[in-house]
Amino acid sequence: MPTHALAFIPSPPVSGVHLGPLFVHFYGLMYVIGIALAIYITRRRWGAVGGDPDLVQTIAL
């Protein structure tokens, strides 16, 4: 097998799903999940050191 064939990774055949009239791309969904998790983790950590967790949400929004 030639080495250049190992460097090629084909794109997946499906890039998202239809939710009613909207088309949700998987990469966009991952961005939203990542941002939500970052806010959640930061709220917990900020509250653990004595800060106001609501401040994190206010800044994030």
N, C-alpha and C positions, 0 to 999 in steps of 0.2 A: 504494500500500500504506500503510495507516495506521501511524503510528509506534508505537502500543501493541502491534501484532502483533510487532514486532521485539524487544520486551522479554520475550516468552514463550518459554521453552525447555522443551519437554516432557521429562518423565522418560523414561529409557530403559525399554524393555519388560522387560528382564531385570535383576535386581538382584543375582544371585549364581548359584552352581552347587551342585548336590547332589554330595557326596562320600560315597557310602554313605548312612548314616542322617543325616549332618550336612548342613546348608545353610550354605555359606560365602558371606557377603555380600562384594561387591567392596570396599566402603569399609573393612570390617574387615581384609581382606587387605592393603589399602594401608597401614593403620595398622601392621600387623605388619612389612611390608617397610620402611616408614619408620623404625621403631624399630630394626630389625636393622641397617639401613644407618648410622644415627646411631651405634650402638655400634661398628660396624666402623671407621668413619671416625675416631671419637674414640680408639679403641685405637691406630690407626696414628699419629695426630698426637701422642698422649701418649707413645708409644714413641719417636717421632722427637726429642722434647725431653728424653729420658732417663728418663721415668717408667716405671713397671711397667704394661704393658698389661693384665695380669690384674686390676689394681685397678679398671679401668673396668668390666669384666664383673662383678666382685663388687659394685660399687656399683649397677650397672644391675639386677642380679637382686635 
